[in-house]
Amino acid sequence: MSQTPRISETEWEVMKICWARSPVTAQEIIETLAAQDDWHPKTVKTLLNRLVKKRALGFKKEGRAYLYEPLVAEQDCITAESQSFLDRVFDGALQPMLAHFVASRKLSPKEVAELKTLLKQKDNP
């Protein structure tokens, strides 16, 4: 897909289920979200319809059930959302964002080592 659709915060919750368990019925999505929080079935159906209109999800009718499948890859959506955040909050500059998170979050020694490894790998492709 050439353009990754913009997905809202609540739509992400639906997409996560679809990415993990595709194909999945609307009822399974409703039950999963209701178990996590107090989601109303009509809200979930509205979100499913929005995601279908955005072409993030496709569906097929099987008997009385609708089976939903993602039409966009999870990694493509993560990349698009990350870039959008970087552009909006840090004017597209990666270094200030990384500096902010490193300075403002408590990192374990393991996390620090993993970050160093990632940076070394970027330095030596």
N, C-alpha and C positions, 0 to 999 in steps of 0.2 A: 504494500500500500504506500502510495507516494506521500500522503499527508496523514500523520498520526492525529486522531481526534483528541480534542481537549476533554479530559475526564475529570468530573468534579470529585470532591472528597468522598461523598457518599457513593458515587458511581464506582469508585475504586474498590469499595467493600464488595460490591457485586462482582466486579471483574476478577478480584482475587479468587473468589470461589470458582468462577468459570475457568480461569487459568489452571487452577489446581485439580478440578474434577470434570473437565469437559469430556463428552457432552453431559450437561446437567439440566434437570427439569426445573421449571419455575418453582414448583413445590419444594424441591430439595434446597433451592436457594433461599426461599422463604423460611424453611425450617432451620437452616444453618444460621441465618441472621437473627431469627427470633431467639435461638438458644444463646447467642452472644449478647444480645441487647434487646430492647423492646421495640422491634421493628414491626410495623403494620404491613400485612400482605399487600394492600393497595399501594403503599409507598414503594415496595419492592417491584411490583408490576409496572408502576410509572417509571422507575429507574431502568427496568429492562427495556421498555418501549423507547426511552430516550437513547439508550445505548445502541439499539437496533437502528434508530434514525441516524445516529452518528456513524453508523457502520463499524462500530467497535465489536458488536455481537451480531451473529447470524442465528437463525433458528429454523427448525423444521418441525412440523406437526407429526406426532406419532401417536395415533389413536386420539385420546382426549388430552394428551400432554404435549407441551412444547419443550423441545430440547434445544438448549442454547449452547453455542460454541463461539469462542473468541475469533474475530476476524483480524485482530491485530496482536502482535507478539507482546508479551509482558515486557521484555527488554526494550522494545521500541518505545513503549509508553513511558518506561522509567527514564530512558534517555531524553525524550521530549519534555517530560515534566522537570527533570533536573536542569535542562538547558533553560527552560522557561523561568524557573526559580533563580538560577544564576543571573539571567538577564535582568529580571525584575528587581532583585534585591541587591546584587553586587555589580550591576552594569556590565555583566558578562565576564568579569574578572575572577578567575579561579583562585589566585593566591590570597586575596583578602577573605574569601569565603573559607578557605581551608584554615587560614590563620585564626579566623573568628572561632571556628568550631574546635580547633586544637586548644585555644586559650580558654574557651568558656565551658568545656566539657572535661569531666574527669576521665582520663584514659588509663587503662591498665597497662602494665609493662608489655603484655602480649600485643595489645592494640598499637602501642607505639612502635614495637618491632615490626608489626605488619605494615604500618604506614611507611616506615623506613624502607622495607623491602619493595613496596609498590613504587616508591620514588626512585630507588636504585634501578628497578626494572625499566622505568621510563627513561632513565639516564643512559642505560645500556641496552638498547632494543635488540 
